[in-house]
Amino acid sequence: MLGFFKKKKYPQFWKNHIKKVSESIKYSNFENIRFVALDTETTGFDYDNDRILCIGAVAIKNNKILVSDSFEVYIKQDVFNKETVKIHGIRKNGNEIKVSEEEGLIKFLEYLDDAIIVAHHTKFDISMINEGLKRLNVGPLKSKQLDTNYIHKKIASEHRFKKLFSLDELCTIYNIKMHDRHTASGDALLTAYLFLKLTNKFKKNNALNLNDLIKTNYYLNK
């Protein structure tokens, strides 16, 4: 019975994640914040049964995409969905160097550090990562999150009643050339470009204080 009241012991990588996020800078200076745009490729869209195949990410700071500060990891999986392989092209016996789910997620957390996550339709990518973390007996991610679909709806009054925009649609609206579509790293880079377009428009229109946006979007994604 006494064991029930014992504090859960977390592995060091998870303690590090919690510590970094809790000690991260506040939002007084938007330009000093490190954002990480990310995307995942998965075996499908079922949070319980599907798995992450690849995580791609790139950092953004001071209104610049830091290509030198990027991340990509391929994760070993036993089960593949033939239909989704047609989309992302990742095969079970492909040439990519693959690591275990545990190693891949730990590497991602180390790269993420105290950054704010930026993704398109954030809920899907974060939920897939959180399910993986749950299998490691930790999680969910403590990092704050921003969704480019949500930001667009905030500044495009004519679109606010449409619930979802695809990444393709928003790249067309904001005149972003699409390269390496449906690869995790390629889509992460497109999301980073989109994020810069959106935040620059935000600043011009004063549609919403960017600091408030971070806080508001964080609670929406909780």
N, C-alpha and C positions, 0 to 999 in steps of 0.2 A: 504493500500500500504506500509506503514511504517513497518508493521509486516513482510513483505517479507525480509527486511534487518536485522531483529533481529537475533542475533546469536542463533543457536539451543541449547536448554538446554538438556544436557545428564544426565541420572541417575548416581548416585554416583559410582556404580560398573563399569560403562564404563569409567568414568573419572579416576578411579583407574587403570584400565587396560592400558589406554593411558599413564598415568604418569609412571607406572612401566616399560613399554617397552621403553619409551623415555629416562629414566634414567638408563637403563641397562648397564652393563659393556661392554667395547669394546672387540675386539677380539685379544688383544696382548698376552693373555695367555689362550690357548685353554682349559687347564686342569681346569681353574676356571669357565668355562661356565657351567651353568646348562641346560641340554637338557631334553626335555620331549618327550618320544616316546608314540604315541597315536594311537588308532584305534577306529572306530565307527562301531556299528551294526545298520542297518537301515531297514525300511520296504521295501526298494527297491533302485533303482539307479536313480530315477527321482528327480533332485534337486528341482523342483517346487512342486511336489505332494507327495513325500515320506518324511518320518520323521526319526529322530534319536531315536533309542530304548535304546542304551547304549553307554557310552563313557568310555573307559578304558585307563589308562596311567600309566607310570612309569618313574621315573627320572634317569638320567645318569649324573655323574660328576666325573672328574678325572679318566676317563677310567673305571668306575665301575657302575654297575647297582644298584641303591639304592631301594631295594625291600621295605624297610620301608617307602620310599617316593613314594607311589603309590596312584592311584585314580580310583574309579569306581562309576558310577552313572547310574541308570536305569530311563528312562523317560516315563511317562504315554503317551499313544497314544490311540486314539479311533479306528483308522483304522489299520488292520493288513493284511499282504500279506501271504496267506497260503504257497506259494512257498518259500518265504524267511524264514519263520518259520522253514521249514525243514532244513535250513542251520544253523541258529544261535540258534534255540531252545527257543527263547524268546516268550512266549505266553501272550495274553492279560490278562488272569486271572492267570498268574504264581505266584509263591511264592516270587518273588523279591520285595523288597521295592522300589516303584516307586515314583518319584517326578514330578512336573510340568516341562515343557520345560524351563520356565523362571528360576525356582530354580536350575535345573540341569546345565544350561549354566552359571549361576552366580557362582555356586560352582566350575565349571570347570575353569573359569577365575581366581578365587581366588587361586586355586591350581596351575595353570599354572604360575602365577606371571610373571617374566620377562624372562622366559626360551625360548630357541629356540626349535621350534617344529620339531620332527622327525617322519615321517610316510612313509608307503609304498604306492606309488601312492598318494602323498600328496593332489593333487587337489581334489579328491573325498571327503576325510574326511573334509578338510578345507571348501570346498564348502557347504557341508551339515551343518557344524557348522555355517558358515556365513549366510546361509538361515534362520537358527533359530534365529540368532542375528538380522537379518533384521526384523523378525516378532516382535522383541522387540524394533524396531526403533533405533537400533545402528548397529555397524559393518561397514566393515568387520574386522576380527582379524588383529591387528597391529604386532603381533609376527612374527619374521623371521622364515623361514621354510626350512627344508631339506628333500629331497626325496631319499630314499634308492635305488630306481630304477635308478635314475639319477647318484648317486654316483657310483654304480656298472658299469654303462656304461662308466664312466670317467676312471675307472682303468682297465677294462677288454676290451682291444682293439679288441679282437676277437668277442665281443658282441656289439660293439658300434652301429652297423647298425640295430640291432633288437630294435624295439621301446619299447616294454613292457615286463617285466619279472614278473611273479606272485611271491608272497611271498613264495609259496611252492618251486618254481624253485630255488630261491636264497638261501633258507635254505638248499636245496640239494647241490648246488654248494659250499656253505661255511660250509657244514658239521654241520648243526645245527639241533638237534633233535626237532621234532615238537610235542608240547603238547598243549592241550586246543585250538586247531585250530578252528577258526570261533567263538571264544568268544572275546569280545573287549579287556579284560584284557590279555587273552592268546596271542592274536595277537600283542598287544602292547609289551609284553615281548619278543616275537620272533623278533619283529622289533628292540628292544633295543639290543639284542644279535647280530643281523645282522649289526646294526650300529657300534658296537664295532669291529666286524670282518673287516668291510669296512674301518674304520678310521685307524685301525692298519696296514692294507695293504697299505693304502694311505701313512702313515708315512714311511714305508719301501721303497716303490717305488718312493717316492717324486713325485708322479704323478701330484699333484696339491697342492698348499698351502691350508691348511684347512681353514684359514681365508678367502682366496679368494673364496673357495668353498661356504662358508656361504653366502657371498655377492652375488656371481653369482647365486646360487640357489634361493636366496630371490627374485631377480629381475625376474627370470624365472617364479616364481609362483605368481607374482603380477597380 
